[in-house]
Amino acid sequence: MARPLPLLAAPDAARLLLGAQGLLADPSRRVTGPSLQALVERLGFVQVDTINVLARAHDLTLFSRLDGYRPEHLRRLLEEQRSLFEAFTHDASAIPTAWFAHWKPRFARDRARIHAHAWWQHHFRGTDAERVVADVKARIEREGPLKSSDFEHPEKRGPWWGWKPQKAALDFLWRAGELAIPRREGFQKLYDLTERVFPEHHALPCPEPAAHLEWACAAAAERLWVFTPKELADFWESVEAPEARAWCLAAAKAGRIVPVEVEDADGAVRPAFALADWEARLQRLPEAPERTRLLCPFDPILRDRARALRRFGFDYRFEAFVPEPRRQYGYYVLPILEGERLVGRLDAKAHRDRNLLEVKGLWWEPGIKATKARKRGLEDALARLATFVGAEAIEGL
């Protein structure tokens, strides 16, 4: 008879994900350039987002793990040391530059996909697309780093989907790896030739498909600890699910990973894989910090909404792009992490003109009681957040 697969109980599966993604480490530890670099490498990447209701997504994600973190710390790594670079995973992200070569297959893939997408025809309608792209790149080659606003176009097409052709050209050249982002002014990207921003990494050869698959799956597995093939493929969005499944089968045969069964928060059991030493890692994990934390809506443990539901029983939807009358909770809702449990959610907004942090709504999860200790924990978390966003008062709690 076949031996039964190891079973990970739901609390252990959740704990392993929290540990893998840096939420069990001491958040009061000192912030240095190397410690922040190590954290980003531990996470794999940090999603960059433009919404600034409280703070930028990447800053909230890092602040939830390091009390002393400030945006200047990340700016130094991106713009001065250039040990991180901006590119796409599932979305725009800050990624360790040591892995730059593994974005070369993606640059080639994105170039082909964008050319074939309706996005290309929409943004370049009525223009010679190839000429616009060539002109934009030639001007940057002559003049150095430029912003979208440095390119004028007589037709005002509105924000985002109505980008002017030159802005679309900049984004295309960035996604295709021909331009890189040496720095930002405010939150506006400056673009320069990639060979001038990352000369050594730009010169590296593109990895062979087998080497890239090995790196993508092994690196994702090391940042999840317990995973399905689809979760490995989705982590970087650089390989396909069938490729990840083939990698898992080969790695399991070699003893690098092991098949397991994982209990969900609702008691259902699903097949998955885990690193071969998952039990030892589980034993070594520290106890969760005794505090309440407010997580970014784009936090790594929430990025996969289906996995968050399975691991924590937490059904989360980001509603900023949902019309207000149809929102269940609010525009920018922060999940509330208490120890190892997601216990509620809070809608908040920073009013910078009044130095005020407003709590617009608070919802505890079913079965969670708003005890005095729980309320104190939330008040402490809000006080830390208020300090981080520069607010002197909190209103609405």
FENTANOR-V346462 format. One record per helix or strand of 3 or more residues. SS is the DSSP state (~ for helix, > for strand). FROM is the first residue (numbers start at 1). TO is the last residue. If there is no record, write none. Layout:
BEGIN
ss->SS from->FROM to->TO
ss->SS from->FROM to->TO
END
This chain:
BEGIN
ss->> from->6 to->8
ss->~ from->10 to->20
ss->~ from->33 to->43
ss->> from->45 to->47
ss->~ from->57 to->63
ss->~ from->71 to->80
ss->> from->84 to->88
ss->> from->92 to->96
ss->~ from->97 to->116
ss->~ from->118 to->123
ss->~ from->129 to->143
ss->~ from->148 to->150
ss->~ from->160 to->162
ss->~ from->165 to->175
ss->> from->179 to->185
ss->> from->188 to->193
ss->~ from->194 to->197
ss->~ from->199 to->202
ss->~ from->209 to->224
ss->~ from->229 to->236
ss->~ from->241 to->253
ss->> from->257 to->263
ss->> from->269 to->275
ss->~ from->278 to->284
ss->> from->292 to->294
ss->~ from->305 to->312
ss->~ from->324 to->326
ss->> from->333 to->338
ss->> from->341 to->351
ss->> from->356 to->364
ss->~ from->372 to->389
ss->> from->393 to->395
END
